């Protein structure tokens, strides 16, 4: 029988795999769009964004536990900060179409 804890652990492992793949893809894109030399602040912002995504995942998983629902109120702003960090890391960089011209 599958328990809630088993589902949460499976979900956390799956999210970790997705985050690692997504981080690697973003790192490659950042390097490609900056001709192999991204600024240090862009790298830090990218790492910070994935730290916020991990915090979001943890909060969302704990919110599934009965009585911990209010944690979801903290998860939403954390996810929005993750999105903002990604936008900041790639701000004013050339798009794929501009690079291939």
C-alpha positions, 0 to 999 in steps of 0.5 A: 500500500502506498502511503503519503510519506512514500508519495512525498519521498518519490515526489522529492526524488523526482523533483530533484532529478528535474531540478538537476536537469533544468539547472544544467540546461540553464547553465548551458544556455547562460554560457551559450548566450554570453559566449562562454563567459557569463558574469559572476552575478548571473551565475550566482542568481541562477544558483540562487533561483534553484535554491528558492525552487528547492525551498518551494518543493520542501514547503509544498511537500510539508503543506500536504501533511495535515495541519501544515496547510498554511505553509503553502502561503509561504510557498507561493512567494518563494516560487515567484522569487524563483521565477524572478531570479531566472528572469534576472539571470537571463535579462538583456541577453540575446535570444536563440534566434538572434544568436543564430543569425 
